Amino acid sequence: MKVVIVGAGVIGLSTAWALNRLGHEAVVYDQGMIPNPRSASFDQHRMIRLLYPGNPGYARMVLEGFEAWERLWADLGARHFVDSGVLALGGMGGELASDSRDVLNQIGHPYETLDRQEVEALCPYLALPETAWGLLVRPGGPLFADRIVTGLANHLEGRSVALNEERKVVAIDPMAGEIQLEDGGRDSGDAVVICVGAWIGKLLPHYAGGLIAQRQAVCYLEPPARFAAAWRAGPAHDLGAQGAPYLLPPVDGTGLKFGLGPHLRPGDADATREPEPGEAEGLFAKLAPFLKAPEDYRIKEARICFYTTASTPRSDDSFLAERQGRCIVISNCSGHMFKFGAVLGEQLALAATEALEFSAFARWAAGDPQATAA
Ligand SMILES: Cc1cc2nc3c(=O)[nH]c(=O)nc-3n(C[C@H](O)[C@H](O)[C@H](O)COP(=O)(O)OP(=O)(O)OC[C@H]3O[C@@H](n4cnc5c(N)ncnc54)[C@H](O)[C@@H]3O)c2cc1C
């Protein structure tokens, strides 16, 4: 079968990879370069973690995700992941660690509970309150996002998969399975997969009310020399308090990075990617209370990126999968879809070629705890 894929982020490229493995024809279109540095999938790292408080469906799906990444590493001939472990801090005024532990118990996945001294020994750079404890979970840590999408694009080119750069899709006829391009071209397939990240409301305006493009930021830091080795050897972090930062360790040539889930606001994914004056410093001020000697850190760079979240009435983080005619839309990527890139690609490839019933795919993608990957 021939499947047209609109959007060459991690989801589009992984879907093309999975279709190619199954012997189907994939044709990919992106409005920008492939990979596109403006896509949500292009940054040094994205975190993969089993911390899903109150959400056993997605926690189990992360395990399926790891299996799919292994299949991808085998095809790429490179493992773009370091199992640094992920440490959630408890006793910080939030429920993340204890609620995540409940879910790990539910799905029967092992973890370590660290007391304050053990957290201090592992992470000597953190300023810890007396109440602190840690939930250390493996596997987990940084997926090297830009290397993954670059590796995927190279792999697909080597397999003669058509990657059409700088070719913006402007209209879709879902019943005919046809796309129309800004340059006047057209293409069609047995199925069309639409995975355009934060641009969904622009391509398909009827989604614009329910799915919001959100502006986010991440910040790269240079730690003080005395903590550099500990940061390199340390885990990825969720600092546990309400609205607290997450951090990714500077491993394998990448930088020390942090971000803040609540630092987001609706925006235009085509707008400038320049951080606002003082924005990085403002973000760092939220991290500083968690660090020893915060004054010795240097902010190297802030990066602006966009993803999509649901607005009311769908004010949740579950992925949206909808089918109309020959067309499948996958969206609400929000701040947690990258980790599922390979497994979502595999399942989308099955759904698009009707080897998997669409309703079963949609339930699984929405994190239904009863659903498993095909
Ligand atoms: C700051 C930040 C931190 C995050 N942290 C994590 C994390 O730690 N863990 C995690 O799992 N996830 C994380 N995410 C989420 C994750 O990065 C995204 O969910 C994921 O990358 C989305 O992939 P995608 O392929 O759907 O979209 P994108 O990567 O955005 O790709 C969409 C592509 O579609 C193309 N496109 C758009 N419109 C058109 C059109 N009309 N015609 C042709 N092409 C078009 C775009 O050019 C783009 O290349 C984070 C996201 C951000 C922004």
The ligand as an SDF file (V2000), in Angstrom:
LIG
                    3D

 53 58  0  0  0  0  0  0  0  0999 V2000
   10.2290   22.0730   25.1430 C   0  0  0  0  0  0  0  0  0  0  0  0
    9.6970   20.7100   24.8800 C   0  0  0  0  0  0  0  0  0  0  0  0
   10.0520   19.6730   25.7440 C   0  0  0  0  0  0  0  0  0  0  0  0
    9.5630   18.3920   25.5160 C   0  0  0  0  0  0  0  0  0  0  0  0
    9.9700   17.3730   26.3280 N   0  0  0  0  0  0  0  0  0  0  0  0
    9.5970   16.1100   26.0460 C   0  0  0  0  0  0  0  0  0  0  0  0
   10.1200   15.0360   26.8050 C   0  0  0  0  0  0  0  0  0  0  0  0
   10.9380   15.2220   27.7120 O   0  0  0  0  0  0  0  0  0  0  0  0
    9.6980   13.7790   26.4920 N   0  0  0  0  0  0  0  0  0  0  0  0
    8.8060   13.5260   25.4930 C   0  0  0  0  0  0  0  0  0  0  0  0
    8.4720   12.3610   25.2750 O   0  0  0  0  0  0  0  0  0  0  0  0
    8.3140   14.5420   24.7430 N   0  0  0  0  0  0  0  0  0  0  0  0
    8.6850   15.8050   24.9940 C   0  0  0  0  0  0  0  0  0  0  0  0
    8.2150   16.8440   24.2480 N   0  0  0  0  0  0  0  0  0  0  0  0
    7.1830   16.5770   23.2400 C   0  0  0  0  0  0  0  0  0  0  0  0
    7.7490   16.0690   21.9360 C   0  0  0  0  0  0  0  0  0  0  0  0
    8.9100   16.7600   21.5660 O   0  0  0  0  0  0  0  0  0  0  0  0
    6.6820   16.2090   20.8700 C   0  0  0  0  0  0  0  0  0  0  0  0
    5.4620   15.6710   21.3460 O   0  0  0  0  0  0  0  0  0  0  0  0
    7.0650   15.4410   19.6030 C   0  0  0  0  0  0  0  0  0  0  0  0
    8.3660   15.7950   19.1960 O   0  0  0  0  0  0  0  0  0  0  0  0
    6.0500   15.7150   18.5220 C   0  0  0  0  0  0  0  0  0  0  0  0
    6.4870   15.1050   17.3340 O   0  0  0  0  0  0  0  0  0  0  0  0
    5.6740   15.3020   15.9900 P   0  0  0  0  0  0  0  0  0  0  0  0
    6.3820   14.5260   14.9470 O   0  0  0  0  0  0  0  0  0  0  0  0
    4.2280   15.0090   16.2410 O   0  0  0  0  0  0  0  0  0  0  0  0
    5.7100   16.8800   15.7040 O   0  0  0  0  0  0  0  0  0  0  0  0
    6.9300   17.8160   15.2410 P   0  0  0  0  0  0  0  0  0  0  0  0
    8.2240   17.2720   15.6760 O   0  0  0  0  0  0  0  0  0  0  0  0
    6.6070   19.2000   15.6160 O   0  0  0  0  0  0  0  0  0  0  0  0
    6.9170   17.6680   13.6520 O   0  0  0  0  0  0  0  0  0  0  0  0
    5.8610   18.1910   12.8850 C   0  0  0  0  0  0  0  0  0  0  0  0
    6.3970   18.4420   11.4760 C   0  0  0  0  0  0  0  0  0  0  0  0
    5.2880   18.7390   10.6290 O   0  0  0  0  0  0  0  0  0  0  0  0
    5.7180   19.7020    9.6830 C   0  0  0  0  0  0  0  0  0  0  0  0
    4.5350   20.3950    9.1340 N   0  0  0  0  0  0  0  0  0  0  0  0
    3.6720   21.1880    9.8030 C   0  0  0  0  0  0  0  0  0  0  0  0
    2.7070   21.6450    8.9830 N   0  0  0  0  0  0  0  0  0  0  0  0
    2.9690   21.1300    7.7550 C   0  0  0  0  0  0  0  0  0  0  0  0
    2.3350   21.2400    6.4900 C   0  0  0  0  0  0  0  0  0  0  0  0
    1.2330   21.9780    6.3150 N   0  0  0  0  0  0  0  0  0  0  0  0
    2.8790   20.5830    5.4320 N   0  0  0  0  0  0  0  0  0  0  0  0
    3.9980   19.8260    5.5920 C   0  0  0  0  0  0  0  0  0  0  0  0
    4.6530   19.7060    6.7900 N   0  0  0  0  0  0  0  0  0  0  0  0
    4.1390   20.3420    7.8490 C   0  0  0  0  0  0  0  0  0  0  0  0
    6.6160   20.6170   10.5030 C   0  0  0  0  0  0  0  0  0  0  0  0
    7.4890   21.3640    9.6720 O   0  0  0  0  0  0  0  0  0  0  0  0
    7.3570   19.6220   11.3900 C   0  0  0  0  0  0  0  0  0  0  0  0
    8.5870   19.2150   10.8260 O   0  0  0  0  0  0  0  0  0  0  0  0
    8.6850   18.1430   24.4300 C   0  0  0  0  0  0  0  0  0  0  0  0
    8.3470   19.1710   23.5590 C   0  0  0  0  0  0  0  0  0  0  0  0
    8.8620   20.4420   23.7610 C   0  0  0  0  0  0  0  0  0  0  0  0
    8.5070   21.5180   22.7870 C   0  0  0  0  0  0  0  0  0  0  0  0
  1  2  1  0
  2  3  1  0
  2 52  2  0
  3  4  2  0
  4  5  1  0
  4 50  1  0
  5  6  2  0
  6  7  1  0
  6 13  1  0
  7  8  2  0
  7  9  1  0
  9 10  1  0
 10 11  2  0
 10 12  1  0
 12 13  2  0
 13 14  1  0
 14 15  1  0
 14 50  1  0
 15 16  1  0
 16 17  1  0
 16 18  1  0
 18 19  1  0
 18 20  1  0
 20 21  1  0
 20 22  1  0
 22 23  1  0
 23 24  1  0
 24 25  2  0
 24 26  1  0
 24 27  1  0
 27 28  1  0
 28 29  2  0
 28 30  1  0
 28 31  1  0
 31 32  1  0
 32 33  1  0
 33 34  1  0
 33 48  1  0
 34 35  1  0
 35 36  1  0
 35 46  1  0
 36 37  1  0
 36 45  1  0
 37 38  2  0
 38 39  1  0
 39 40  1  0
 39 45  2  0
 40 41  1  0
 40 42  2  0
 42 43  1  0
 43 44  2  0
 44 45  1  0
 46 47  1  0
 46 48  1  0
 48 49  1  0
 50 51  2  0
 51 52  1  0
 52 53  1  0
M  END
$$$$
